[in-house]
Amino acid sequence: MVIKLVDSEGNFYAYIDNESDNTIYLYSGEAVAYLEDNDIYGFNGKHLGWFENGVVWDHDGCKVGFSNEKTPSCKLEPVKGLKELKPLKAFKEFRPFKPLKSYSFSEISLSKFLIDGIK
């Protein structure tokens, strides 16, 4: 099963492949992060945020993105690129305490949020 992720403007940006260890791929095919329970970790070991009830949350408790089922106004989905080899998982940093959730959108775009998992 695949969960498609969209940003606050309804642009498809990434997807979670449940059949590939919950790896998060960009539509270009690059593996950038993975889910472990509700935690989102980059392959660099950095804790990025949480994925709960179809919403991607950052460390400030702001929304970064959604599963496409959570937003009614999605734009045209791009063609998925061929999946690249997944990088090795680095040692995970400790996850921070979950903040109170906000109705606000994050100042960080979904693309920057996920790219931070490989930098």
Secondary structure, DSSP 8 states (H G I E B T S, - for coil): -EEEEE-TTS-EEEEEETTTTTEEEETTS-EEEEEETTEEEETTS-EEEEEETTEEE-TTS-EEEEEGGG-S------------------------------SSB-SS-HHHHHHTTT-
